[in-house]
């Protein structure tokens, strides 16, 4: 579930924070919830951040290739996942 999203992510993905609130952030971008859970579960086996490439769709329907990183963190004594992504579409 999305706790916070910054302006850069809103601009890249085309959705506002309000549209993401209470949802898995990649779910709106054409990534199934099952795929998101698979990625998080796979990455949670390691305490180190890891990266993978994902193809997503923006709200406007444009295809983007992102470099997606997730790290397990503790926030207010609750286990969370810090996710960071970067548009690498032009690099490919």
C-alpha positions, 0 to 999 in steps of 0.5 A: 500500500502506498504511504507516500509518493513524491512529485517526480513520481507523480509526473513520471507516472501521471497519477496523483498521490490521491489516486495512489492512496491505499493502493499498490503503486505499480498496480495502476501502471499495468503491473498485477498485484500478484507480480508486485507481491512476487517482486517484494517477496523475492527481494525481501529475502535479502536485507540489501536493496536490489534492482530490477527492470520493469515495463509499466504504462503511465496514466496516459498509456505511454510505455516506460521502462523503469529501474525498480529498487526495493529495500525492507525498512522499519518505520514506526516499528512497522515493517515497510518496503522503501521503493525507488524507481527511475525512468530508463526508457531513453537509455535503452 
